[in-house]
Amino acid sequence: MRGEGLIVGANRTGRLAIASVLLALCAVASLYRALAEPSLGWRFTTASSGEVVGLPMGSPVHPQLYGVTRILAGELGVAITPDVVIESAGIHNDYVAQDEFFAAQRTLWEIVHAPLVQVQHAGGITQVAPHARGINELGMRFWFPWAVALLSLSVGLAIWVYRPASSASWCYLAASAGYAFGMLCTSTWGSRLLTQPPQFWPQLHVASHIGSFMTQVGLCTLLWLHPRRLGGNWLPWSLAVITTLSAIAEIERWVPTISLAFRLPIVLTAVVLWIILLMQWRACRNDASQRAQLKWFALLLVMGLSSTFIAYAFGATGHVVNVPQNYGLGTVALIFLGLVPLVTRVGIFQLEAWWPRAWLWFLGGLLVIALDLVLIVTLDMGSENAIALSLALAGWLYFPLRQVVWRRLSQGALPDTRDVLPQILEIVTHGQSERAALNQKWRRLWDTLFQPSRMIAADTSEGSGIADEGRLLVVPGCGPLEALQLELPERGARLFNPADLRRATEISGLVKQGLESNEAFDRGAREERQRIASDLHDDLGAKLLTIAQTGGSERVAAMAREALDEMRLAVRGLTGAAALADNVFADWRAETVTRLGAGGVQAVWQAEDPPPGLTLSARTHVQLTRVLRESVSNVIRHSGARTCHVHIWCNAERIELEISDDGHGLRAAQPAGDHGNGLPGIERRVRLLDGAFTLSQAAIGGVSLRAGVPLAASTSREDNQ
């Protein structure tokens, strides 16, 4: 069976069983070692004043002891100093002090097994009989690192169980196992009341250092191989050799101090980790998905390792910082919990939006910790004064700088919604007849909003939202607007995140609402025009028809018929109904030939057949009818012509009309002062349709009037009015 895709089956069950047994053994072993220490009823620790105190633990409750100096049992006795009750043997930097520490712990182990123990303190001598340590005496100094260790280990084991063939899973498991082992060791000796079983304590101390190296080496190898492989296997093997040499150097004491044997190599390994991170960043600079993983990885490393790195860096110089390891090392668990999306590649894009906020939040806390350590180490300042001064310095320096940075980040590289409102209004008010032009504006809007590296029409069946781990954002269509698929915002600089999706939904909603409102307005206007047209046709049309049929004189009847034609034309314009070009040309011919014949002018009609099914919008029909009608009127009234040629031709995009005569020509075509609705009116109507109007000498001797109108433009203008 294939390894990486293996999710179910016997192999997975076996791995799950192994992981469960290992997790249970670690939990029970550390708990057993912590409970193996007999209790005197106090936990001995160093107070801020520098004296050793006994803090009551368990029940019955004993009074607190101050100024504890010695613990005895028979002939055995140990002087109780801060060096004896120190949290970890690693605080001692030289081997002599460490040997004295372990020697004192062995003696104390014998003392707490005596039937009666004496505790000398500032208030006198207190005798107490040791008893078995209870669960209630472990405290948070045990439970916190214990829980953190098991949680980190369980996550590492779970990823290994489900993805056993992935090198990332093995690196993650090695790093989490090393960290868990170190934290379990810390939970036992860091939570001790006085001492703990001396058996294997020095060996466990060195083993915990090896666990720290396992953590660093696992992270280095993970970053060396993912998201892009940077080289061969020489780096993991080199780091393994460094780990081995460091452990041997500490065991065999090749170097004079523990700082040189352990802390300096671990700091150098951390530096290597950051160098690898920079190499990966350069290698992945053109891949937004991989760069998002590195952003998250870098944030986790800083949050998880920065405080530990600072403490180890001071320790590598010989200035060992005595900080509570039980809690201080707990920040490293952030790496193992946060690496789950990176290793499993689930939800990385969702981290992009608040990544800058996390940096600013964490750097504020890191600054306080760093200032506190610097003040303690360099100025020999007490911890209370150091923390107060570091908080003040952080407030004075960090928060003003944070506000400046946050303002710059909040502005962002992309325009705000209010900045694209003019484009939204342009789309909403454009009309819906020219789909190509409208969708071009639609695409331009999304290019302005997100600056995607690529934009194509989307399959409407795919639905909308973020896809392909944040690489794609599908924008739903809206009415005549097509659905779009955007790829990698800011020209490929990052992934889409939930904030982008919310913004896209907001913009789409605005456009949809605007189009629906505009459509509702147009629908209301059409209904009102239809009502007015119906009233004109039913009332005024009936009266004009009656006058035309029963008029007392031919002149009145002719005027009534002319008014009836104008009314019908106005009604057609109000209803907005398109007409077939064939029918329009036939109506024009009938009217034109009739009027020219009545005026004593011979009509020569030539109209080319329009494309099949071609329609003229109501606006184009009405305006061109009036242009033709006015042109014919000018020929009849002013030209003195005997013949009038009318030529019409069109295609799917444009219609052309040419009216020419053999009359007096341009000088006599329009008498001075008799403009009315003549040539200026004709030109105005043509210009309203975005057309072209020319007046020239006709080849047959008179005037030639030519008007050309684009059909698409006239249609668009009608829909917008």
Steps between C-alpha positions, in 0.01 A plus 500: 500500500613855439635675808407865479143443392443232762215606727326177595605139540700273728821702471330812622347308790843372597653846490214634707557228760874575514432872539245441777733271695792742467285792613371305800850386601632856491209628706520225762881497526528874564210491747653201683839671530344819636292309758797286608634787713392485866340822621591698812193722456689793349645599167836663558586788270691826495309816588562837336703599809749223422414278799358149470138465613269203545160542333225279650375227268219247532330425830516537791608855431830594668608853580734662251868475587737795459877499486542124456870417548535126549313168477614206714416139571722323752861553401409618150461870435503738204537876507202644313612782270346650185742286296350182651133585439566642155250387235742321266858381514548676167508834681846404625746584226811319626531130568626539860185683606289246315675209675442665838133545408451132416694392813271711717195351327618145571540583869160669511347191343629291789379759752140510375482121535582521873211456747552850646651810337608825665475833319708786639363844421486852637220406738682202647492129419196318366475123504284324243438144389528458118194365323417392148455791264141550392358605166386825657863587579616497138369846417507692173880479487446135411167497320574784257820358341356147526185596308692711247744214435228240450295732280797574274597133483143389428473745208831378358395137535159567346652658191741207471214250532304658216792602275772241563673534163542877518846625590336804658313270740821331611678832552201628694493183712872519580474865602187450712642185665821679597306792642255274685784301659671815623176642640413174678844503664450863596159421648658249743803689627348845460201408717687312772429593860862455605666226298417213268632148436874540435505192279566607141450868585835612348439279199149639454646848526731432204220319316277806532773699327499243220123547483556873447731417211239261360253786497738733318622235256143389422395857425813566292441185296131580456587844368784359289261267318178702497336674331790460254795268532810718530763228466610150588496314831838633610347768724290266723799267537729792586259618768477145638880492530496835683240362742710191568818701553320739736366211711842332514668830585261548792531143625879477462549865599718590205430870556514688833135614515156375407445819299770395254384139489126560461378860485739626233428211258125533555518874427702436184244240392226759546699741282519227233122466527453869418749482213301211351182704540655787301614254232148359473354850478725577206423166333122551539485869415286436190254256662236667717381173655847396611577853615187494718627181664836665568334806649314278744812293573708812568236638736487170690877485530519852636213448744618157613877535507580867549488510881683165521756618245565820695549305823733249330689781327572661836588157640743433213703801614514365856215715637247229582152646545303340783147502357223248579550226241166338582316798354763667283551199276125466454506761223681249276175299486356776283719371219365147510138603534534767232690280255198275452355717217842512332563125513143406407458799261157579642379860537831679436319775309287579806811605693599769251262769623607518864867407449615868538287539815664193655844642430420834662338333800790264556779753447353713778526215749843400369630851551395494865672163555818608322524827692436315825784254433738776392433702813540195726824380340679824415391730784468236773151632567240313702222325310226728639677821399608351168149400394361841599766686303467269199123557491555875508760487223276278289213745541716798405675338204284222362143623510557826305695302240226236491237762422704631208556150360137401550374808315721412206389137504132589532521716188614196305613468142145474365243780469218535749140429405415869493782552247324278246150642549527700173571176313206329671270788403630485143406132479160549661403793274653363180197304391481132415488494122872507422607191692857508367561860608323443830708192581814689407416757767417212738845348448666838540328539837642172636841575357500826694374333818740204523756541221490127420783344305242337272126535439278270294131424467390245760276199468176597672454144623811526719340746739669801658761532773867424560646193329831321446635581849454874452646527151160562338201720578181433304273804469135417423330641193220753529239549229690576178833490685701181465648298787875554531790298635779712648843353564749625764433861608752785492652360180584169668644643823268307735201269533136591529370500857158514670520880514532506121199270471293726726603800293418327173160401639440860606592639157295238315205579725531873428511443125212253511289736708582788265411300190176382656410857603584628153295222343209579730523868401512413129209262541296771669592750230403253227168432668431873529592559136276210403212657693553839335529339157180306560316817603628684192400217270158447651397863551695735275543241226128436481422874476761561229372204301147638521617842377697342216198302382225759551692826460322775307796576275782307344755728669363423847485129421862504378616679814308248712660210318844659546432555871377140525826375347702712743295369790553142392872568473500653849310200633758266350775702668324485834436128491863432416414204281760408241389454139628276222710693251306348208172639636654839577640534147161408355322764711761760406459422131123521509499833682785651299366403158151622596622838628736564209229407251254733670760778474561445131841338544589167348638256759789266425521252788795268554526302825739207534375194681600512870655196673234242588332571832663842545296728726513872561448628849206728561726800545690436176175434316333819621796731448588371153133515397497867594831558323362342182168682536665841549739439211210417268315810623803716410511350152130568446500855644834651402688309232278541195609151404325271259671183623607381848727199555484314833771242564512286818747228594599340828676214675493368856700798629396805296222649287549767232238729337565720196236739361598692185308711247549682169374835626654845541794388714637609836437876472130463443447192708425695818388866479656740745321506831297189424686251719229384738531125535684468167866421455602589861231267628616223270859540612398506867307174469792328326747622762276371779545154351880543488470516122662703222321762289623650172345740250655530154436563132316209342632333189164564328526874563317571824570428867620172650429438870667202659450365854672198652414354841671217696234255606677380822556852631144605432372190676715571805385859520138396487545256787662766712219748453 
